[in-house]
Amino acid sequence: MNQNIFLGLRNIPSLNYHRPGTLKECLDLIRTFKSNSKILAGGTDLIPAFRAGRLFMSQEGHLIDVNGVKELDYIREEQGTIKIGALTRLAEVESSQVIRKRVPVLGQAIAQMGSLQIRNLATIGGNLCNASPAADSAIPLLALDSIVKVANSERERLIPLNDFFTGPGKTVLSDDEMLVEIQIPLSNASGSCVFYKLGRRNAFTLSVVSIGVYVEKEGNRVRNARIALGAVAPTPMRAHNGEKYIMSKNLQREVIEETGRIVSEETKPISDVRASAFYRRQMAFILTKKALNCISYS
């Protein structure tokens, strides 16, 4: 690129452009340029960040386009685990027969993300690495106790998704690492899992509050539970206190009510243009009850 490209509100500076064809080439580039580089996958977060002036790079910066790394685009089931490559488009996840059969809640959540055009471009790895507190794909994945695989040119490591986010827009990834795979252990998906999203309108909207609840039951008694929420804390979060409270209890009205109260108290929402902190806390309470009531009748 030898000249600035005007895309709206801001110019994108001339950048050094790279399009690796293999994962090894990609990781070698990231190792070489580290924090002076950005990864381009779907671009649905990166390009608007350039245009709005939220992201600045000097002309010595490097843009690494990973769309040629086809080995990162897959959905498959292996030895009791669903594995999703980081470059897999959201629309592919939504329509995947493997996802619909084995972990349908993930497809249901993704179907409510953005427009069809956005889902055809955006990748599941990009949505997680953007680390928005309102990242909708993170909520069912957290409820399913998912794991992410990250890699650099020398090693791979597995990280529970619950430990992946460190703050708004921040993750545990080091400068020379990238997310390469999402893993969903099917042993953690044998119960009932539901997802609810509350936005300012019915489609094409960021979450005001979102929730994913997973419960395994013996009769009506809770054997295992995971409660994940979005847009109510600096990161997508698990409500560990609520999970502990509900364990080994029957899903009756009083227990569901108290779980909702505990979950609401765990949240750390902010007030912004979409909703007040008070409203988000109240909706966390209500959506927790709604999810548990749904599961109790399933």
Secondary structure as the mmCIF struct_conf table of DSSP 4:
data_model
#
loop_
_struct_conf.conf_type_id
_struct_conf.id
_struct_conf.beg_label_comp_id
_struct_conf.beg_label_asym_id
_struct_conf.beg_label_seq_id
_struct_conf.end_label_comp_id
_struct_conf.end_label_asym_id
_struct_conf.end_label_seq_id
BEND BEND1 GLN A 3 GLN A 3
STRN STRN1 ILE A 5 PHE A 6
BEND BEND2 GLY A 8 ARG A 10
STRN STRN2 ASN A 11 ILE A 12
HELX_LH_PP_P HELX_LH_PP_P1 PRO A 13 SER A 14
STRN STRN3 ASN A 16 HIS A 18
BEND BEND3 GLY A 21 THR A 22
HELX_RH_AL_P HELX_RH_AL_P1 LEU A 23 PHE A 33
HELX_RH_3T_P HELX_RH_3T_P1 LYS A 34 ASN A 36
STRN STRN4 SER A 37 LEU A 40
BEND BEND4 ALA A 41 GLY A 42
TURN_TY1_P TURN_TY1_P1 THR A 44 ASP A 45
HELX_RH_AL_P HELX_RH_AL_P2 LEU A 46 ALA A 52
TURN_TY1_P TURN_TY1_P2 GLY A 53 GLY A 53
BEND BEND5 ARG A 54 ARG A 54
TURN_TY1_P TURN_TY1_P3 GLN A 59 GLU A 60
STRN STRN5 HIS A 62 ASP A 65
TURN_TY1_P TURN_TY1_P4 ASN A 67 GLY A 68
HELX_RH_3T_P HELX_RH_3T_P2 LYS A 70 LEU A 72
STRN STRN6 ILE A 75 GLU A 78
TURN_TY1_P TURN_TY1_P5 GLN A 79 GLY A 80
STRN STRN7 THR A 81 GLY A 85
TURN_TY1_P TURN_TY1_P6 ALA A 86 LEU A 87
STRN STRN8 ARG A 89 ARG A 89
HELX_RH_AL_P HELX_RH_AL_P3 LEU A 90 SER A 95
HELX_RH_AL_P HELX_RH_AL_P4 GLN A 97 ARG A 102
HELX_RH_AL_P HELX_RH_AL_P5 PRO A 104 ILE A 110
TURN_TY1_P TURN_TY1_P7 ALA A 111 GLN A 112
BEND BEND6 MET A 113 GLY A 114
HELX_RH_AL_P HELX_RH_AL_P6 LEU A 116 LEU A 121
STRN STRN9 THR A 123 THR A 123
HELX_RH_AL_P HELX_RH_AL_P7 ILE A 124 CYS A 129
TURN_TY1_P TURN_TY1_P8 ASN A 130 ALA A 131
TURN_TY1_P TURN_TY1_P9 PRO A 133 ALA A 134
TURN_TY1_P TURN_TY1_P10 ASP A 136 SER A 137
HELX_RH_AL_P HELX_RH_AL_P8 ALA A 138 ALA A 143
TURN_TY1_P TURN_TY1_P11 LEU A 144 ASP A 145
STRN STRN10 ILE A 147 ALA A 151
BEND BEND7 SER A 153 GLU A 154
STRN STRN11 GLU A 156 PRO A 160
HELX_RH_3T_P HELX_RH_3T_P3 LEU A 161 ASP A 163
TURN_TY1_P TURN_TY1_P12 PHE A 164 PHE A 164
STRN STRN12 PHE A 165 GLY A 167
TURN_TY1_P TURN_TY1_P13 PRO A 168 GLY A 169
STRN STRN13 LYS A 170 THR A 171
BEND BEND8 VAL A 172 VAL A 172
TURN_TY1_P TURN_TY1_P14 ASP A 175 ASP A 176
STRN STRN14 MET A 178 PRO A 185
HELX_RH_3T_P HELX_RH_3T_P4 LEU A 186 ASN A 188
BEND BEND9 SER A 190 GLY A 191
STRN STRN15 SER A 192 GLY A 199
BEND BEND10 ARG A 200 PHE A 204
STRN STRN16 SER A 207 GLU A 218
TURN_TY1_P TURN_TY1_P15 GLY A 219 ASN A 220
STRN STRN17 ARG A 221 GLY A 230
BEND BEND11 ALA A 231 THR A 235
STRN STRN18 MET A 237 ARG A 238
HELX_RH_AL_P HELX_RH_AL_P9 HIS A 240 ILE A 246
TURN_TY1_P TURN_TY1_P16 MET A 247 SER A 248
STRN STRN19 ASN A 250 ASN A 250
HELX_RH_AL_P HELX_RH_AL_P10 ARG A 253 GLU A 266
BEND BEND12 VAL A 273 ARG A 274
HELX_RH_AL_P HELX_RH_AL_P11 ALA A 277 SER A 296
TURN_TY1_P TURN_TY1_P17 TYR A 297 TYR A 297
#
